[in-house]
């Protein structure tokens, strides 16, 4: 019923893969039941899950992708602040260059940081951007999909991560709205580079 939501849905096409590694999630581990780190299987494609993800990317050729993960307890940069959310526009080469595909992801991450800083001003981190040639996020960038990694961290007195889920919802919804209307392009890259 909200006008802006109708507009967002008219401006974007949304595709979801709800859980890529259900076997690992059930065991609370990164590895699949075949004991393969699926997130490091973007080149070899040894797992059926990795082959599905790659084929979906090839078929849809999405402009943007969100890579959602849980994060072990961590702090923001050199502070003692707990990271509630950490963001990353993955590198697509060892030089950590920023061609347009990565710059778009950096702007979306900056926009998410700007929106979420209203709720968690000291608890947004930036995941290290060391290039990992086997990782899906890094490869999605090189395959032409501007990708934002969102690591869901922790908040005090929130063991079930209800607050963290709300933050994800708000951040992703804001990003989708701004992707749809193009205003993500106005997001200041300094907001991304300034994350801890």
Helices and strands as residue ranges (DSSP letters): H 3-11, H 22-27, G 38-40, H 48-60, E 64-70, E 85-88, H 100-116, E 124-126, H 136-142, E 146-152, H 162-181, G 183-186, H 189-193
